[in-house]
Amino acid sequence: MLARRNYPQAVMQYVGEMAAVTVLIGDKLKETGKLSFQLRGNGKVPMIVVDCTDQLNVRGYASVEEEISAEDGLRELLGDGRLLMTLDLASAPQPFQSFVPIEGDTFAKVFEHYIAQSEQQAACLILSANATSASGLLLQKLPGADARDLDGWSRVMQLAQTVRDEELQQLDTPALLTRLFHEEIVRIFEPRKVTHNFPPDPEKIRALLRNLGRAEVEQIVAKQGRVVVDDDLSNNRYEFTAEEALMLFDEDTDDNTRPSILH
């Protein structure tokens, strides 16, 4: 997800943290579909978007429009805006969307607020990300929890908040949960693999250019000398020479003789 992006340190961290929380929530998908989170604001980073399939295939990117300094915090980067969730299920006739204002001074607090508003459940979220990995710990209070253990939620939250970044990044799940909740009964389910697998799809881009029309593609070629299409979300780049781009509109050119896209 970070390849060739050259994000500033803070942006790289936030993309990683958003990927982690999207996977944690996306793991609840029990049918074919996709979960997407989009942060939109008026700050130096006006948009961060991450989506995740039911198979935990995740992708995302950030739009950076101004120079970022080391002193910039979450509010300077995002500004005022909202967090939009889109749930697109194969069984539903159209996607479901909900949004909440961006509230909180950390990414974890922003998503804790979202979960509290959307699911009406208390939540504790801890996130950590660097250039090589992204990790998260999500606790949610289940209905009827107080009846079973009156101080259980506060106790578990206090224990969770003792976790350190290096523990989130380096410990495997059994070791982490045993370290944090050694006096509790811990059940561990089979792990699921998280992937970022969105290979280039040249034919989709060919169709996109044909839909634009010859006249518009010719204008792009005249101005730039070639055609470059960036699929930001999947982090793929497609490049056409002028000849390759214009050959897409040659009715006598079949699929077997069309030039390959360079990427």
C-alpha positions as CSV (number, residue, x, y, z in Angstrom):
1,M,0.0,0.0,0.0
2,L,2.9,2.4,0.7
3,A,5.0,1.5,-2.4
4,R,6.0,4.6,-4.4
5,R,3.8,6.8,-2.3
6,N,6.5,8.9,-0.5
7,Y,4.1,9.9,2.2
8,P,5.3,12.1,5.1
9,Q,5.8,10.2,8.3
10,A,2.5,11.3,9.9
11,V,0.4,10.5,6.8
12,M,2.1,7.1,6.5
13,Q,1.2,6.4,10.1
14,Y,-2.5,7.4,9.7
15,V,-2.9,5.3,6.5
16,G,-1.6,2.4,8.4
17,E,-3.8,3.0,11.4
18,M,-6.8,3.4,9.2
19,A,-6.0,0.1,7.4
20,A,-5.7,-1.7,10.8
21,V,-9.0,-0.5,12.1
22,T,-10.8,-1.2,8.8
23,V,-9.5,-4.8,8.9
24,L,-10.6,-5.1,12.5
25,I,-14.1,-4.0,11.7
26,G,-14.2,-5.6,8.3
27,D,-13.5,-9.0,10.0
28,K,-17.2,-8.9,11.1
29,L,-18.4,-9.3,7.5
30,K,-20.1,-12.6,7.2
31,E,-21.1,-12.5,3.6
32,T,-19.6,-11.4,0.3
33,G,-19.1,-7.6,0.3
34,K,-16.8,-4.7,1.0
35,L,-16.4,-2.2,3.9
36,S,-15.0,1.2,3.1
37,F,-14.0,4.1,5.4
38,Q,-13.4,7.6,4.1
39,L,-12.1,10.5,6.1
40,R,-12.9,13.9,4.4
41,G,-11.9,17.2,5.8
42,N,-10.5,20.6,4.9
43,G,-7.0,20.2,6.3
44,K,-3.7,19.5,4.7
45,V,-4.7,15.9,4.1
46,P,-8.3,16.3,2.8
47,M,-9.0,12.6,2.2
48,I,-7.9,9.2,3.5
49,V,-9.8,6.2,2.2
50,V,-9.3,2.5,3.0
51,D,-11.5,-0.4,1.9
52,C,-11.5,-4.1,2.9
53,T,-13.3,-7.1,1.4
54,D,-14.9,-10.0,3.3
55,Q,-11.7,-11.9,2.5
56,L,-9.6,-9.2,4.3
57,N,-8.1,-7.9,1.1
58,V,-7.3,-4.3,1.9
59,R,-6.2,-1.2,0.0
60,G,-6.2,2.6,0.5
61,Y,-4.5,5.9,0.0
62,A,-4.3,9.5,1.2
63,S,-4.5,12.8,-0.7
64,V,-1.8,15.2,0.5
65,E,-2.3,18.8,-0.8
66,E,0.0,20.9,1.4
67,E,3.4,20.6,3.0
68,I,3.3,18.9,6.4
69,S,5.5,19.8,9.3
70,A,6.5,17.6,12.2
71,E,4.4,19.8,14.6
72,D,1.1,19.1,12.7
73,G,-1.3,17.1,14.7
74,L,-4.5,15.3,13.6
75,R,-6.6,18.4,13.5
76,E,-4.1,20.3,11.3
77,L,-3.9,17.3,8.9
78,L,-7.6,16.5,8.6
79,G,-9.3,19.8,9.6
80,D,-13.0,19.8,10.1
81,G,-14.9,17.0,8.3
82,R,-16.6,13.7,8.6
83,L,-15.9,10.0,8.7
84,L,-18.0,8.1,6.1
85,M,-18.6,4.4,6.2
86,T,-19.9,2.5,3.2
87,L,-21.0,-1.1,3.4
88,D,-21.5,-2.8,0.0
89,L,-23.0,-6.3,0.3
90,A,-23.7,-8.6,-2.6
91,S,-27.1,-9.4,-1.1
92,A,-28.1,-5.7,-0.8
93,P,-29.7,-3.8,-3.7
94,Q,-27.5,-0.7,-2.9
95,P,-24.7,0.2,-0.5
96,F,-25.5,1.3,3.0
97,Q,-23.8,4.5,4.2
98,S,-23.4,6.3,7.5
99,F,-21.3,9.2,8.7
100,V,-20.2,11.0,11.9
101,P,-18.2,14.2,12.4
102,I,-14.5,13.8,13.0
103,E,-14.1,14.0,16.7
104,G,-11.0,13.2,18.7
105,D,-7.3,14.1,18.8
106,T,-6.1,10.6,17.6
107,F,-7.2,8.2,15.0
108,A,-8.2,5.7,17.7
109,K,-10.4,8.3,19.3
110,V,-12.0,9.2,16.0
111,F,-13.0,5.6,15.4
112,E,-14.0,5.0,19.0
113,H,-16.5,7.9,18.5
114,Y,-17.7,6.3,15.2
115,I,-18.3,2.9,16.8
116,A,-20.1,4.5,19.8
117,Q,-22.4,6.4,17.5
118,S,-23.0,3.8,14.9
119,E,-23.2,0.6,17.0
120,Q,-24.3,2.1,20.3
121,Q,-21.5,0.1,22.0
122,A,-18.7,1.3,24.2
123,A,-15.4,0.6,22.6
124,C,-11.7,0.8,23.3
125,L,-9.3,1.1,20.4
126,I,-5.5,1.1,20.3
127,L,-3.6,1.5,17.0
128,S,0.0,1.5,16.0
129,A,1.6,1.7,12.5
130,N,5.0,2.3,11.0
131,A,6.7,1.9,7.6
132,T,6.5,-1.9,7.7
133,S,3.4,-2.9,9.7
134,A,0.1,-1.8,11.1
135,S,-1.6,-3.2,14.2
136,G,-4.6,-2.7,16.3
137,L,-6.5,-3.8,19.4
138,L,-10.3,-3.4,19.5
139,L,-12.4,-4.1,22.5
140,Q,-16.2,-3.8,22.5
141,K,-18.5,-4.1,25.4
142,L,-21.1,-6.7,24.8
143,P,-24.8,-6.4,25.8
144,G,-25.4,-7.7,29.3
145,A,-21.7,-7.5,30.2
146,D,-22.4,-5.6,33.4
147,A,-24.8,-8.2,34.7
148,R,-22.1,-10.8,34.4
149,D,-19.2,-8.7,35.7
150,L,-20.0,-5.3,37.1
151,D,-16.4,-3.9,36.9
152,G,-15.3,-6.1,34.0
153,W,-15.4,-3.5,31.3
154,S,-13.4,-0.9,33.2
155,R,-10.9,-3.5,34.3
156,V,-10.3,-4.8,30.8
157,M,-10.0,-1.3,29.4
158,Q,-7.4,-0.4,32.0
159,L,-5.4,-3.5,31.2
160,A,-5.6,-2.9,27.4
161,Q,-4.3,0.6,27.8
162,T,-1.0,-0.7,29.3
163,V,0.0,-2.1,25.9
164,R,3.0,-0.6,24.3
165,D,3.6,0.1,20.6
166,E,6.4,-2.4,20.3
167,E,4.1,-5.1,21.8
168,L,1.4,-4.4,19.3
169,Q,3.9,-4.5,16.5
170,Q,6.0,-7.5,17.6
171,L,4.0,-9.9,19.8
172,D,1.7,-12.6,18.2
173,T,-1.9,-12.7,19.3
174,P,-1.6,-15.4,22.0
175,A,1.4,-13.7,23.6
176,L,-0.2,-10.3,23.5
177,L,-3.5,-11.3,24.9
178,T,-1.9,-13.4,27.6
179,R,0.4,-10.5,28.6
180,L,-2.5,-8.1,28.8
181,F,-5.3,-10.3,30.3
182,H,-3.4,-13.0,32.2
183,E,-6.1,-13.1,35.0
184,E,-8.9,-13.4,32.5
185,I,-10.2,-16.4,30.5
186,V,-8.9,-15.8,27.0
187,R,-10.2,-17.7,23.9
188,I,-8.3,-17.3,20.7
189,F,-9.8,-18.1,17.3
190,E,-8.1,-19.2,14.1
191,P,-6.2,-16.3,12.6
192,R,-7.2,-14.9,9.2
193,K,-4.7,-13.7,6.6
194,V,-4.8,-10.0,5.6
195,T,-3.7,-9.3,2.0
196,H,-3.1,-6.4,-0.4
197,N,-3.7,-8.1,-3.7
198,F,-5.0,-5.8,-6.4
199,P,-3.1,-6.6,-9.6
200,P,-3.2,-4.3,-12.6
201,D,-6.4,-4.5,-14.8
202,P,-5.3,-3.1,-18.2
203,E,-8.6,-3.9,-19.9
204,K,-10.5,-1.8,-17.4
205,I,-8.3,1.2,-18.3
206,R,-8.6,0.5,-22.0
207,A,-12.4,0.6,-21.6
208,L,-12.1,3.8,-19.5
209,L,-10.1,5.6,-22.3
210,R,-12.5,4.4,-25.0
211,N,-15.4,5.8,-22.9
212,L,-13.6,9.2,-22.8
213,G,-13.6,9.3,-26.6
214,R,-11.0,9.8,-29.2
215,A,-11.2,13.6,-29.1
216,E,-10.4,13.9,-25.4
217,V,-7.6,11.3,-25.5
218,E,-6.1,13.2,-28.5
219,Q,-6.2,16.4,-26.3
220,I,-4.3,14.6,-23.5
221,V,-1.7,13.2,-26.0
222,A,-1.3,16.7,-27.5
223,K,-0.7,18.2,-24.1
224,Q,1.4,15.5,-22.4
225,G,2.8,13.4,-25.3
226,R,1.3,10.2,-23.7
227,V,-1.5,9.0,-21.4
228,V,-0.9,8.2,-17.8
229,V,-3.7,6.8,-15.6
230,D,-3.2,6.4,-11.8
231,D,-5.5,4.0,-9.9
232,D,-4.8,5.6,-6.5
233,L,-6.8,3.2,-4.5
234,S,-5.2,0.0,-5.8
235,N,-1.8,1.8,-6.3
236,N,-1.4,0.9,-9.9
237,R,-0.1,3.1,-12.7
238,Y,-0.9,2.6,-16.4
239,E,1.1,4.4,-19.2
240,F,0.3,4.6,-22.9
241,T,2.5,6.1,-25.6
242,A,0.7,8.4,-28.0
243,E,0.5,5.6,-30.6
244,E,-0.8,3.0,-28.1
245,A,-3.5,5.4,-26.8
246,L,-4.8,6.2,-30.3
247,M,-4.7,2.6,-31.5
248,L,-7.4,1.9,-28.9
249,F,-9.8,3.7,-31.2
250,D,-8.8,1.7,-34.3
251,E,-11.8,-0.5,-35.1
252,D,-9.6,-2.9,-37.0
253,T,-7.4,-3.6,-34.0
254,D,-8.5,-6.7,-32.1
255,D,-7.7,-7.7,-28.5
256,N,-4.8,-9.9,-29.7
257,T,-3.0,-7.0,-31.4
258,R,-3.7,-4.2,-29.0
259,P,-0.5,-2.9,-27.3
260,S,0.2,-3.9,-23.7
261,I,-0.1,-1.2,-21.1
262,L,3.2,-0.4,-19.4
263,H,3.0,-0.3,-15.6
